Amino acid sequence: MESNSIDQTVPLAVPILKKRGRYSWLWAVTALCGLLSLVLFVRSYQNEGELIHIEFEEGHGLQPGEALRYRGIDVGRVEKIVLGASFMGESSSGESSPRDTTPKIHVSVRLNSSARRVVTDGTSFWIVRPIVSFDTVGGLDTIVGPKYIAMEPGPADKYSVKRFQGLESAPPIRPKEGAVEFILDSPKRYGLDSGTPILHRGFHVGDVLSVTLASDARSVLVRCAIDPEYHELVRTNSKFWLRSGWRVNLGITGLKLEADSLSQVLYGGIEFATPDSKGKVVGTGARFVLHEQPDDDWGDWKPSLPYGAIWDKLQRQSPVSYRTSLVWKQTSFGFAVTKQKLGWGLLLDDGTLMCREDFATLSKSAIEKTGQLEVAGVSQATFEPIEAIALSDGSKVLRIQLSAQPSIAEPLLDSRQFLRPIDGDPGEILIIGSETDGSVLVDSNRFSKTDRGLQLDDSFQLAGELDGAPVVDVGQGRWLGVVRKGPRGWLIAIR
């Protein structure tokens, strides 16, 4: 009985088997978190941007945390500003060369990750701050806002560097790619400086790049640049003069004061104009005289000067008009005399010439078989018309089959496309001279439609030699009619 009681009081050991893999997922989560942390660290390092160092002569109150800006956009942030010896004299091997021992302002800037590719060797940096003097006004936005560092990228093909020499002020204006540069010869400086605007009819079309004294000290040389979209406005006979931002006129109605924009009031400007008998478009290297005041008639010049996209289109697509000469003999007081009539014509790819009817019609008193029609230097013994096209003023344009084809360099007009009717009302039109630069562009607000054609404004002046010249619609590149001088002024006779 005792042994049984003892057996009942002693507990029995029950073995518990360990389950395999119960905690293995914790190690996987730990490894994943470690990998994620590494990725976030690498990405944070990459997004932090590179640190560059800029050396300035003066700090001008710049503080850590202020921005590095390019074209008004923040591309970096100032991290540290310290005073130290100049580092710009160090060689690539780290050895020091003789240099200025005056302490400099060292500014460390952390770039945005996207900005490193524009910071190359030759990049310019300067501290933007308020500047008000007799010849300079700038940085006014920093009067109420923080100062900042501005930059101008260097050449894209230059290598990347980390140390730069800062400028004390903004660098001279760099001309736009494709701009035309020329020199104005002036007797005095007249307060001109880099950034002075160049104006045409009050529009800003270029800038002064620099002002220097001539090598012989007899004049001042003003280097200018016209923006590429406006360079066709400057011709060989253009005139340049000083323009003040203020203009005072005293008349019978009293004193009249006019002012331009604030920048022109502060800086003034240079104005230019071109005579109605416009010259050729100039290229880089041209020279002009800068006048202190314009002549009285310069403001009255109103030439047609295609520019920008319109000029490019005319250069590529404008047809060429050729001078025609109709010569014949007729009897006068018993003698045979030679008569001549000059006109304009268009050559088409089907071997025909288009010209006004009277340019290819012999006088009734002409001696038989004495007529000759000369086109582009080639005489035509026979010039019978194959088609007559009526115009809105009652005149006609003839299509003449040429017996001898002129040898010309320009491509002939596609007759099927060029003679198609105009769709809708005409827009800008071109009166075609002997070449594109001798042609006249007419804006759509310069003419009105009448029952006789398109009547040009009374103020619109054309050279008398353009009477009878062909006219095309610029937008559609199709023939529109011819220009005629009548008792009411210039008229475009349309088909």
C-alpha positions in Angstrom: 0.0 0.0 0.0 2.8 2.4 0.7 4.6 1.8 -2.6 1.4 2.7 -4.5 0.9 5.9 -2.6 4.5 6.9 -3.3 4.1 6.3 -7.0 1.0 8.4 -7.1 2.8 11.4 -5.5 5.8 11.5 -7.8 5.0 13.4 -11.1 6.0 12.0 -14.4 8.2 13.9 -16.7 6.6 14.6 -20.1 9.2 15.5 -22.9 8.2 18.4 -25.2 9.7 18.4 -28.6 11.1 21.7 -30.0 9.4 22.8 -33.2 11.8 23.6 -35.9 11.6 27.0 -37.8 9.3 28.7 -35.3 11.4 31.9 -35.0 13.1 31.8 -38.5 10.8 34.6 -39.9 12.2 37.1 -37.4 15.6 36.8 -38.9 14.2 37.4 -42.4 12.5 40.6 -41.2 15.7 41.8 -39.5 17.7 41.2 -42.7 15.0 43.0 -44.7 15.1 46.0 -42.4 18.8 46.2 -42.6 18.8 46.1 -46.4 16.1 48.8 -46.5 18.1 51.0 -44.1 21.2 50.6 -46.4 19.1 51.6 -49.5 17.7 54.6 -47.7 21.2 55.7 -46.6 22.6 55.4 -50.1 19.7 57.3 -51.6 19.9 60.0 -49.0 23.6 60.3 -49.7 23.0 60.6 -53.4 20.2 63.2 -53.0 22.2 65.3 -50.7 24.2 66.8 -53.5 27.8 67.7 -53.8 29.6 70.3 -51.6 31.4 73.1 -53.5 33.5 76.0 -52.1 33.4 79.6 -53.3 35.9 82.3 -52.3 34.8 85.9 -52.1 36.6 89.1 -51.2 33.6 90.4 -49.2 30.7 88.5 -47.5 28.1 91.4 -47.8 26.1 90.0 -44.9 25.6 86.6 -46.4 24.3 84.0 -43.8 24.3 80.2 -43.7 21.0 78.8 -44.9 20.6 81.3 -47.7 20.1 80.1 -51.3 22.2 79.6 -54.4 20.0 80.6 -57.3 20.1 80.1 -61.1 17.5 82.0 -63.1 15.4 82.6 -60.0 15.3 78.9 -59.0 17.0 77.6 -55.8 19.7 75.1 -56.8 21.7 74.9 -53.6 22.0 76.2 -50.0 24.8 77.9 -48.0 26.1 75.5 -45.3 29.1 77.3 -43.8 30.9 80.6 -44.0 34.4 81.0 -42.6 37.3 83.4 -42.9 40.6 81.9 -44.1 43.5 82.1 -46.5 42.9 82.0 -50.2 42.8 78.6 -51.7 42.8 79.7 -55.4 46.6 79.6 -55.7 46.9 75.9 -54.9 48.1 73.7 -57.7 46.5 70.4 -58.6 49.2 68.5 -56.6 48.3 70.4 -53.5 51.4 72.6 -53.4 50.9 76.3 -52.7 52.1 78.9 -55.1 52.6 82.6 -54.3 49.3 84.3 -53.8 47.5 87.0 -51.9 47.8 86.5 -48.2 44.7 88.7 -47.4 42.0 86.6 -45.6 39.1 85.6 -47.8 35.5 84.6 -47.3 35.1 80.9 -47.8 31.5 79.9 -48.5 30.5 76.2 -48.6 27.4 75.5 -50.7 25.6 72.2 -50.9 24.2 71.7 -54.4 20.9 70.1 -55.2 21.5 66.7 -56.9 20.1 68.0 -60.2 22.4 71.1 -60.2 25.8 69.5 -60.4 25.8 69.1 -64.2 25.5 72.9 -64.7 28.3 73.8 -62.3 31.4 73.3 -64.4 34.8 75.0 -64.7 34.2 78.6 -65.6 30.9 79.0 -63.7 30.5 82.5 -62.3 29.2 83.2 -58.7 28.3 86.5 -57.1 26.4 87.7 -54.0 23.2 89.6 -55.0 22.7 92.6 -52.8 21.1 96.1 -53.1 23.3 98.3 -55.3 22.3 101.9 -56.0 24.8 104.3 -57.6 25.0 106.9 -60.4 25.6 104.3 -63.0 24.3 101.0 -61.5 21.0 99.9 -59.9 20.5 96.2 -59.0 19.6 93.6 -56.4 16.6 95.7 -55.2 14.7 92.4 -54.4 17.2 91.8 -51.5 16.1 95.0 -49.7 13.2 93.3 -48.1 14.2 89.7 -48.8 17.4 87.7 -47.9 20.6 88.0 -49.9 21.6 85.1 -52.0 24.3 83.8 -54.4 23.6 83.9 -58.1 25.3 81.9 -60.7 26.0 81.8 -64.4 27.0 78.3 -65.8 30.3 77.9 -67.7 30.8 75.9 -70.9 29.0 72.6 -70.8 32.1 70.7 -72.1 34.3 71.8 -69.3 35.3 69.5 -66.5 33.7 69.6 -63.0 35.6 71.4 -60.2 34.8 72.0 -56.5 36.5 75.4 -55.8 35.6 78.6 -57.5 36.6 82.3 -57.3 33.5 84.4 -56.7 32.9 87.8 -58.4 32.1 91.1 -56.6 29.3 91.9 -59.0 27.3 90.3 -61.8 29.4 89.4 -64.9 28.9 91.2 -68.2 25.9 90.2 -70.2 26.5 87.2 -72.5 24.9 87.5 -75.9 22.3 84.9 -76.9 23.4 82.1 -79.2 23.0 83.4 -82.8 23.0 87.1 -81.8 24.7 89.6 -84.1 27.4 91.7 -82.5 28.5 95.1 -83.8 30.3 98.2 -82.7 29.0 101.7 -82.1 31.6 104.5 -82.3 30.7 107.2 -79.8 32.4 110.5 -79.0 31.6 110.1 -75.3 30.5 107.4 -72.9 27.2 109.1 -72.1 26.7 106.9 -69.0 26.3 103.7 -71.1 27.2 100.5 -69.5 26.8 96.7 -69.9 23.1 95.9 -69.9 21.9 99.2 -71.5 18.9 98.2 -73.7 18.9 98.7 -77.5 15.4 99.6 -78.7 13.5 99.6 -82.0 10.2 101.6 -81.8 10.4 101.2 -78.0 10.8 97.4 -78.1 13.8 95.9 -76.4 15.7 94.0 -79.1 19.3 93.8 -77.8 21.8 95.0 -75.2 25.1 96.7 -74.7 27.7 94.1 -73.9 30.6 96.4 -72.9 31.9 100.0 -73.2 35.6 100.6 -73.6 37.9 103.4 -74.6 39.3 103.1 -78.2 43.0 102.2 -78.5 43.8 105.7 -79.7 41.6 107.3 -76.9 39.8 109.4 -79.5 36.4 107.8 -79.1 34.4 105.3 -77.0 33.6 101.8 -78.5 30.2 100.4 -77.5 30.0 96.7 -78.2 26.3 95.7 -78.8 24.4 92.5 -79.5 21.0 92.2 -81.2 18.9 89.2 -80.2 18.8 86.6 -83.0 15.1 86.9 -83.6 15.5 90.7 -84.3 18.9 90.9 -86.1 17.2 91.4 -89.5 16.1 94.9 -88.3 19.6 96.2 -88.4 20.6 97.2 -92.0 23.7 98.8 -93.4 22.2 102.2 -93.5 20.5 102.1 -90.0 21.0 105.1 -87.7 21.7 104.8 -83.9 21.2 107.5 -81.3 20.9 108.0 -77.5 17.4 107.7 -76.0 16.5 109.1 -72.6 13.8 107.5 -70.5 12.3 110.9 -70.1 10.9 113.1 -72.9 9.6 116.6 -72.5 7.5 118.3 -75.2 6.5 122.0 -75.0 3.6 123.0 -77.3 0.6 125.2 -77.5 -1.3 122.9 -75.2 1.3 123.1 -72.5 4.2 121.0 -71.1 3.9 117.2 -71.8 6.1 114.8 -69.9 6.5 111.2 -71.1 8.4 108.4 -69.3 9.3 104.8 -70.4 9.6 101.8 -68.1 11.6 102.1 -64.9 14.7 100.4 -66.3 14.8 102.8 -69.3 14.3 105.8 -67.0 17.3 104.6 -64.9 19.5 103.3 -67.7 18.3 105.3 -70.7 18.9 103.3 -73.9 20.0 103.3 -77.6 17.4 103.7 -80.3 17.8 102.9 -84.0 15.8 103.3 -87.2 16.3 102.3 -90.8 15.4 104.5 -93.9 12.6 103.5 -96.3 15.4 102.7 -98.8 16.6 99.9 -96.5 20.0 98.4 -97.0 21.3 94.9 -96.6 21.0 92.9 -93.4 24.3 93.3 -91.4 26.4 90.5 -89.9 28.7 90.4 -86.9 31.5 92.9 -87.0 29.6 95.8 -88.5 30.3 99.4 -87.3 28.1 102.4 -86.9 28.3 105.9 -85.5 26.3 106.6 -82.3 24.6 110.0 -82.5 23.7 112.1 -79.5 20.4 113.1 -81.0 18.4 111.9 -84.0 17.7 114.0 -87.1 14.1 115.3 -87.5 13.2 112.8 -90.2 14.6 109.7 -88.6 11.4 109.2 -86.6 9.3 109.3 -89.8 11.0 106.3 -91.5 8.7 103.3 -91.9 10.3 100.6 -94.0 9.0 97.1 -94.2 11.4 94.9 -92.3 10.5 91.2 -92.0 12.2 89.6 -89.0 12.2 86.4 -87.0 10.1 83.5 -88.2 8.7 85.5 -91.1 12.1 86.4 -92.4 13.3 82.8 -92.1 10.2 81.6 -94.0 10.7 84.2 -96.7 14.4 83.3 -97.1 13.4 79.6 -97.6 10.1 79.9 -99.6 10.0 83.4 -101.2 9.7 83.2 -105.0 12.0 85.4 -107.1 10.7 88.1 -109.4 12.6 88.8 -112.6 12.8 92.0 -114.6 11.4 91.7 -118.1 12.2 94.0 -121.0 9.9 94.3 -124.1 11.7 96.0 -127.0 10.3 96.8 -130.5 10.7 99.3 -133.3 8.1 101.6 -134.7 8.0 104.4 -137.3 8.1 108.0 -136.1 8.2 110.8 -138.6 9.5 108.4 -141.2 12.3 107.0 -139.0 12.4 103.6 -137.2 12.9 104.2 -133.5 13.4 101.7 -130.7 10.9 101.5 -127.9 11.3 99.7 -124.5 8.9 98.7 -121.7 10.1 97.3 -118.4 8.1 95.0 -116.2 8.1 92.1 -113.8 7.6 88.4 -114.3 7.6 85.0 -112.5 9.1 81.9 -114.0 7.2 78.6 -113.4 8.4 75.0 -113.6 6.3 74.3 -116.7 8.4 76.6 -118.8 5.9 79.6 -118.7 6.3 83.2 -117.6 3.6 85.1 -115.7 3.5 88.8 -116.2 1.1 91.7 -116.5 -0.6 92.0 -119.9 0.9 95.3 -120.8 4.4 94.1 -120.1 4.2 91.6 -122.9 1.9 93.4 -125.4 3.4 95.2 -128.4 2.2 98.6 -129.4 -0.2 98.7 -132.4 2.3 100.9 -134.2 5.1 98.3 -133.8 6.9 97.2 -137.0 6.1 93.6 -137.7 8.5 91.0 -136.4 10.7 93.5 -134.5 9.5 92.7 -131.0 11.7 90.9 -128.5 10.9 89.9 -124.9 14.0 89.6 -122.7 13.6 87.5 -119.5 16.6 87.0 -117.1 19.0 88.0 -119.9 17.5 85.6 -122.5 15.7 87.1 -125.5 12.4 85.6 -126.8 11.6 86.0 -130.4 8.1 84.6 -130.0 6.0 85.1 -126.8 2.4 84.2 -127.5 0.2 83.9 -124.4 -1.4 80.5 -123.6 -3.6 81.8 -120.8 -5.1 85.2 -119.7 -6.1 85.5 -116.0 -8.5 88.4 -115.2 -7.9 90.5 -112.1 -10.2 92.5 -109.9 -9.4 95.9 -111.3 -10.1 94.8 -114.9 -6.5 94.2 -115.9 -5.1 90.8 -116.9 -2.0 88.6 -116.2 -0.7 86.5 -119.1 1.0 83.1 -119.0 3.5 83.0 -121.9 5.2 79.9 -123.2 8.9 80.7 -123.5 10.8 79.6 -126.6 14.2 79.9 -124.8 14.5 79.0 -121.2 16.7 81.2 -119.0 19.5 79.5 -117.0 18.9 80.5 -113.4 20.2 79.2 -110.0 16.9 79.5 -108.1 14.4 76.6 -108.2 11.4 77.3 -110.4 8.0 77.7 -108.8 5.7 74.7 -108.7 2.9 75.9 -110.9 0.3 73.4 -109.6 0.8 74.6 -106.0 1.6 78.2 -106.6 -1.4 78.9 -108.8 -4.0 77.3 -106.6 -6.7 79.7 -105.3 -6.3 81.3 -101.9 -8.3 79.8 -99.1 -10.2 82.5 -97.3 -9.1 86.1 -96.9 -5.4 86.9 -97.4 -3.2 87.5 -94.3 0.3 88.9 -94.6 1.2 89.5 -98.2 4.6 90.0 -99.9 5.2 92.3 -102.9 8.1 90.5 -104.7 11.1 92.5 -105.8 14.1 91.1 -107.6 15.2 89.3 -104.4 13.8 88.6 -100.9 15.6 91.6 -99.3 14.2 93.9 -102.0 10.6 92.6 -101.5 8.1 94.4 -99.3 6.1 92.7 -96.5 2.7 94.1 -95.9 0.9 93.3 -92.6 -2.8 92.4 -92.8 -3.8 95.7 -91.0 -2.1 97.7 -93.7 -4.8 97.1 -96.4 -8.5 96.9 -96.7 -10.6 94.8 -99.2 -12.6 96.7 -101.8 -14.4 95.7 -105.0 -11.2 96.6 -107.0 -8.9 94.6 -104.8 -6.8 95.2 -101.7 -6.3 99.0 -101.1 -3.1 99.8 -99.2 -3.1 102.5 -96.5 -2.4 106.1 -97.7 0.7 106.1 -95.5 2.1 103.1 -97.2 4.9 104.2 -99.6 6.4 101.9 -102.3 9.2 102.6 -104.8 7.7 103.4 -108.2 9.7 100.6 -109.8 7.5 98.0 -108.0 4.4 99.0 -110.1 3.3 95.7 -111.6 5.3 93.5 -109.3 3.7 90.1 -108.4 2.2 89.6 -104.9 1.9 86.3 -102.9 0.1 85.3 -99.7 2.8 84.6 -97.2 0.8 82.1 -95.1 -0.3 79.9 -98.0 2.7 80.6 -100.3 0.4 81.1 -103.3 0.1 83.8 -106.0 -2.4 86.5 -105.1 -2.2 89.2 -107.9 -0.1 92.2 -108.8 0.5 95.6 -107.3 -0.6 98.7 -109.2 -0.3 102.4 -108.6 -3.5 104.3 -109.3 -5.1 107.7 -108.5 -6.2 106.4 -105.0 -2.7 105.1 -104.1 -1.3 101.6 -104.3 -3.8 98.7 -105.0 -3.3 94.9 -105.0 -5.3 93.7 -108.0 -6.3 90.1 -107.1 -7.5 87.3 -109.3 
